[in-house]
Amino acid sequence: MEADKSILWYCLSGDRALTLLGRRCCTLLVFLSLVPATEVVGHESRPDDLLVPAYTAMSFAGLCSMEPGWPASQPRGPLGAAVDYAQHIKDEIVSSRSSEEAAALLRSAATIARNEARHQLRENVIVADKVTENKRFRDWCDSYVRRYLDFLIRLHDEHSITSLGGVLDSMPVGEAR
C-alpha cells in the first residue's frame, strides 16, 4: 500500500486485494484503521477514516428510531442528534473532493456501514422469539448504540474534523453484548 493512503481508503476504493478478503476481513481492516497512527506502523489516520463510523451512526440511529421513545431520548449534543453530527462529518470530508470521488466514497462507506448494522442485528438482536427479539433490540439501542453515538458526538465536539482521524482508538466497535 502506498504510504499516503489509509487502509480505509483501500477498503472503500474496492481495491481487488481487499475485495478478495471478504466483508469480515474488510470490516476488520476498517476498524483497525481507527487505531491511532502511532500504533499502526506506516498508517497515518486521516479524517476520511471517520466516514464509515459516521454512516454507521446514521444506520444505528435510523434503526433505533423505530423504538418508541428513541427520538426523545437519543444522544444529542449542541449540534443536535447523532445523525446531525454524522451529516456534518460527511459534509466536511467530501467538501474537498470532486463530485465523482465524493459520490464513490460516500456510496462505499454507506455500504460498509449498512453491512455492519445488519451484522450487529444478526449477532445481537434477531432470534426466533419476537418478544425476546424486541427486548434485545431495546437493550441493543439503549446500550451499544447509545455508547456508539455518544462517542461520535463527544469526539466531534472535542476535536476538529481534520484531527479526528488520529483519536478514534476508543470508538466502540465489535460485539454489542
C-alpha positions as CSV (number, residue, x, y, z in Angstrom):
1,M,0.0,0.0,0.0
2,E,1.2,3.5,-0.7
3,A,2.2,5.4,2.4
4,D,-0.1,8.3,1.8
5,K,-3.3,6.2,1.6
6,S,-5.2,4.9,4.6
7,I,-6.2,1.3,5.0
8,L,-9.8,2.6,4.9
9,W,-9.2,4.2,1.5
10,Y,-8.1,0.8,0.1
11,C,-11.2,-0.9,1.6
12,L,-13.6,1.8,0.3
13,S,-12.0,2.1,-3.1
14,G,-12.8,-1.5,-3.9
15,D,-9.2,-2.5,-4.2
16,R,-9.2,-6.1,-5.6
17,A,-6.8,-7.4,-3.0
18,L,-9.2,-6.3,-0.2
19,T,-12.3,-7.3,-2.1
20,L,-11.0,-10.9,-2.1
21,L,-10.6,-10.9,1.7
22,G,-14.3,-10.7,2.1
23,R,-16.6,-8.5,4.1
24,R,-15.5,-9.6,7.6
25,C,-11.8,-9.0,6.8
26,C,-12.6,-5.7,5.2
27,T,-14.7,-4.7,8.2
28,L,-11.8,-5.7,10.5
29,L,-9.4,-3.6,8.4
30,V,-11.8,-0.6,8.5
31,F,-12.0,-0.8,12.3
32,L,-8.2,-1.4,12.6
33,S,-7.8,1.8,10.6
34,L,-9.5,3.5,13.6
35,V,-6.4,2.9,15.8
36,P,-4.1,5.9,16.1
37,A,-1.2,6.3,13.7
38,T,1.3,5.7,16.5
39,E,0.0,2.2,17.0
40,V,0.0,1.1,13.3
41,V,3.3,1.3,11.6
42,G,3.0,3.2,8.3
43,H,-0.6,4.1,8.8
44,E,-1.4,7.8,9.1
45,S,-5.0,8.3,10.3
46,R,-7.0,10.8,8.3
47,P,-10.4,12.5,8.5
48,D,-11.6,10.1,5.8
49,D,-11.4,7.3,8.4
50,L,-14.5,8.9,10.1
51,L,-16.8,8.3,7.1
52,V,-17.7,4.7,8.0
53,P,-18.3,5.5,11.7
54,A,-20.5,8.5,10.6
55,Y,-22.5,6.3,8.3
56,T,-22.7,3.5,10.9
57,A,-24.0,6.1,13.4
58,M,-26.7,7.1,10.9
59,S,-27.6,3.4,10.3
60,F,-27.8,2.6,14.0
61,A,-29.8,5.8,14.8
62,G,-32.2,5.0,11.9
63,L,-32.8,1.5,13.2
64,C,-33.3,2.6,16.8
65,S,-35.7,5.4,15.7
66,M,-38.3,2.6,15.3
67,E,-38.1,2.1,19.1
68,P,-40.8,4.1,20.9
69,G,-39.2,6.9,22.9
70,W,-35.9,6.8,21.0
71,P,-36.4,10.2,19.2
72,A,-36.8,11.9,22.6
73,S,-34.1,10.0,24.4
74,Q,-31.4,9.6,21.7
75,P,-28.0,11.0,22.3
76,R,-27.7,14.7,21.5
77,G,-25.1,17.4,21.6
78,P,-25.1,21.1,20.8
79,L,-25.5,20.4,17.1
80,G,-28.5,18.2,17.6
81,A,-28.9,14.4,17.3
82,A,-26.1,12.0,16.2
83,V,-27.4,12.0,12.6
84,D,-26.7,15.7,12.5
85,Y,-23.2,15.1,13.7
86,A,-22.7,12.3,11.1
87,Q,-24.0,14.6,8.4
88,H,-21.6,17.3,9.4
89,I,-18.7,14.9,9.4
90,K,-19.7,13.6,5.9
91,D,-20.1,17.2,4.6
92,E,-16.6,18.2,5.9
93,I,-14.9,15.1,4.4
94,V,-16.5,15.4,1.0
95,S,-16.2,19.2,0.7
96,S,-12.7,18.9,-0.7
97,R,-13.5,16.1,-3.2
98,S,-14.7,16.1,-6.7
99,S,-18.3,15.2,-7.0
100,E,-17.4,11.8,-8.6
101,E,-14.9,11.0,-5.9
102,A,-17.2,12.1,-3.1
103,A,-20.1,10.0,-4.5
104,A,-18.0,6.9,-4.8
105,L,-16.5,7.4,-1.3
106,L,-19.9,8.0,0.3
107,R,-21.5,5.0,-1.5
108,S,-18.8,2.7,-0.4
109,A,-18.9,4.0,3.2
110,A,-22.7,3.6,3.3
111,T,-22.5,0.0,2.1
112,I,-19.9,-0.9,4.7
113,A,-22.0,0.8,7.5
114,R,-25.2,-0.9,6.3
115,N,-23.4,-4.3,6.4
116,E,-22.1,-3.6,9.9
117,A,-25.7,-2.6,11.1
118,R,-27.1,-5.9,9.5
119,H,-24.3,-7.8,11.2
120,Q,-25.0,-6.3,14.6
121,L,-28.7,-7.1,14.2
122,R,-28.0,-10.7,13.2
123,E,-25.5,-11.2,16.0
124,N,-27.2,-9.3,18.8
125,V,-30.9,-8.9,18.2
126,I,-32.6,-11.3,15.8
127,V,-34.0,-14.5,17.4
128,A,-37.0,-16.7,16.6
129,D,-39.0,-15.5,19.7
130,K,-40.3,-12.0,18.8
131,V,-40.8,-10.9,22.4
132,T,-37.2,-11.7,23.2
133,E,-36.1,-10.1,20.0
134,N,-37.9,-6.9,20.9
135,K,-36.2,-6.8,24.3
136,R,-32.8,-7.5,22.7
137,F,-33.4,-4.7,20.2
138,R,-34.3,-2.2,23.0
139,D,-31.3,-3.3,25.0
140,W,-29.0,-3.0,21.9
141,C,-30.3,0.5,21.2
142,D,-30.0,1.6,24.9
143,S,-26.5,0.2,25.4
144,Y,-24.3,-0.4,22.4
145,V,-25.9,2.1,20.0
146,R,-26.2,4.8,22.7
147,R,-22.5,4.4,23.6
148,Y,-21.5,4.5,19.9
149,L,-23.5,7.6,19.2
150,D,-22.4,9.3,22.4
151,F,-18.8,8.7,21.5
152,L,-19.2,10.1,18.0
153,I,-20.8,13.2,19.4
154,R,-18.1,13.7,22.1
155,L,-15.4,13.0,19.5
156,H,-16.8,15.6,17.2
157,D,-17.3,18.2,19.9
158,E,-13.8,17.8,21.4
159,H,-11.7,17.7,18.2
160,S,-11.6,19.4,14.8
161,I,-12.6,17.3,11.8
162,T,-9.1,17.4,10.5
163,S,-7.6,16.0,13.7
164,L,-10.3,13.4,14.3
165,G,-8.6,10.7,12.3
166,G,-6.0,10.3,15.0
167,V,-8.2,10.0,18.0
168,L,-10.5,7.1,17.1
169,D,-8.8,4.5,19.3
170,S,-11.6,4.2,21.7
171,M,-14.5,4.1,19.2
172,P,-16.9,1.4,20.5
173,V,-16.7,-1.4,17.9
174,G,-17.2,-5.2,17.9
175,E,-19.8,-7.2,19.8
176,A,-22.7,-5.4,21.4
177,R,-23.0,-7.9,24.2
